[in-house]
Amino acid sequence: MTPELTALTLAALLQVVQYALMAVPANLELGPGKTLSPRDPERMERPLEQQVSPRTGRLFRALNNHFEGLILFTIACVVVTLAGQSTALTAACAWLYLVARVLYVPAYAFGLVPWRSLIWAVGFGATVLMLLAALF
């Protein structure tokens, strides 16, 4: 397995950890009546994310943000691997993305401004660099 695919696999496992980090406090705060419900808009006061504590709400958003970032990172890893363009640079970028995503979770959960945004930018930049490296 290429280093990029290893980093991608670990990023997917990070997503699993993020689910737990968000779901446990959300279930404790909201109770099973809400979290197990069909969540029909006409029956809910407002979205669940808006009914939890600020930190749990941030964990919801960090999870959703990782879904968004993971799509582009997956494309980069697949392109680099299938094109046979795995290099020390693309491997370093893949690991940099993963480290940035790990750091992003507590930075978002604890509302670290501007660090959360800077950490996000590092991960995004690493992904873009992987895509560019695959082309050239």
C-alpha positions in Angstrom: 0.0 0.0 0.0 1.3 3.5 -0.9 1.9 5.9 2.0 -0.9 8.0 0.6 -3.4 5.2 0.8 -2.2 4.4 4.4 -2.8 8.0 5.3 -6.2 7.9 3.7 -7.1 4.7 5.6 -6.1 6.4 8.9 -8.0 9.5 7.9 -11.1 7.4 7.5 -10.5 5.9 10.9 -10.2 9.4 12.3 -13.7 10.0 10.9 -14.9 7.1 13.0 -13.3 8.6 16.1 -14.9 11.9 15.3 -18.3 10.2 15.1 -17.8 8.9 18.6 -16.5 12.2 19.9 -19.6 13.9 18.6 -22.2 11.2 19.2 -21.5 10.4 22.9 -21.9 14.0 24.2 -24.8 14.6 21.8 -26.7 11.6 23.1 -26.0 12.5 26.7 -27.1 16.1 26.2 -30.2 15.3 24.1 -31.3 11.9 25.3 -32.4 9.0 23.2 -35.9 10.4 22.6 -34.4 12.9 20.2 -31.3 11.1 18.9 -33.3 7.9 18.0 -36.2 9.8 16.5 -36.7 10.2 12.7 -35.8 13.9 13.2 -38.6 15.1 11.0 -38.3 18.9 10.6 -41.9 19.6 11.6 -41.3 17.7 14.9 -38.0 19.2 15.8 -37.6 22.6 17.5 -34.5 23.1 15.4 -31.6 20.9 14.0 -29.9 18.7 16.6 -26.6 20.5 16.1 -28.3 23.7 17.4 -29.7 22.0 20.5 -26.4 20.8 22.0 -23.7 22.7 23.9 -21.4 24.9 22.0 -18.5 22.4 22.2 -20.7 19.5 21.0 -22.0 21.7 18.2 -18.4 22.4 17.2 -17.7 18.6 17.1 -20.7 18.3 14.8 -19.2 20.9 12.5 -15.7 19.4 12.7 -17.1 16.1 11.6 -19.0 17.6 8.7 -15.9 19.6 7.7 -13.8 16.4 7.7 -16.4 14.8 5.3 -15.8 17.8 2.9 -12.0 17.6 3.2 -11.9 13.9 3.0 -13.6 13.9 -0.4 -10.8 16.0 -2.0 -8.1 14.1 -0.1 -9.5 10.8 -1.3 -9.4 12.0 -4.9 -5.8 13.2 -4.4 -4.7 9.8 -2.9 -6.4 7.8 -5.6 -5.0 10.0 -8.4 -1.5 9.8 -7.1 -1.7 6.0 -6.6 -3.3 5.1 -9.8 -1.1 7.4 -11.8 2.0 5.9 -10.2 3.0 9.3 -9.0 3.7 8.5 -5.4 6.8 10.4 -4.3 8.4 11.5 -1.1 6.6 14.9 -1.6 3.1 13.3 -2.1 3.7 11.0 0.9 4.8 13.9 3.1 1.7 15.9 2.0 -0.6 12.9 2.8 0.9 12.7 6.3 0.7 16.4 6.7 -3.0 16.3 5.8 -3.6 13.6 8.4 -1.7 15.4 11.1 -3.6 18.6 10.3 -6.9 16.8 10.5 -6.0 15.3 13.9 -5.0 18.7 15.2 -8.1 20.3 13.7 -10.6 18.4 15.9 -9.4 19.8 19.3 -8.7 23.2 17.7 -12.3 23.4 16.6 -13.8 21.8 19.8 -12.0 24.3 22.0 -12.6 27.3 19.6 -9.0 28.1 19.0 -9.0 31.2 16.8 -7.3 31.6 14.4 -5.5 28.3 14.8 -8.4 26.2 13.6 -8.5 28.0 10.3 -4.7 27.9 9.9 -4.7 24.1 10.6 -7.4 23.6 8.1 -5.4 25.6 5.5 -2.4 23.4 6.0 -4.5 20.2 5.3 -6.2 21.8 2.3 -2.9 23.1 0.9 -1.3 19.6 1.3 -4.1 18.1 -0.6 -3.9 20.6 -3.4 -0.1 20.1 -3.6 -0.7 16.3 -4.0 -3.1 17.0 -6.9 -0.6 19.3 -8.6 2.3 16.8 -8.0 0.3 14.1 -9.7 -0.2 16.3 -12.8 3.4 17.4 -13.1 
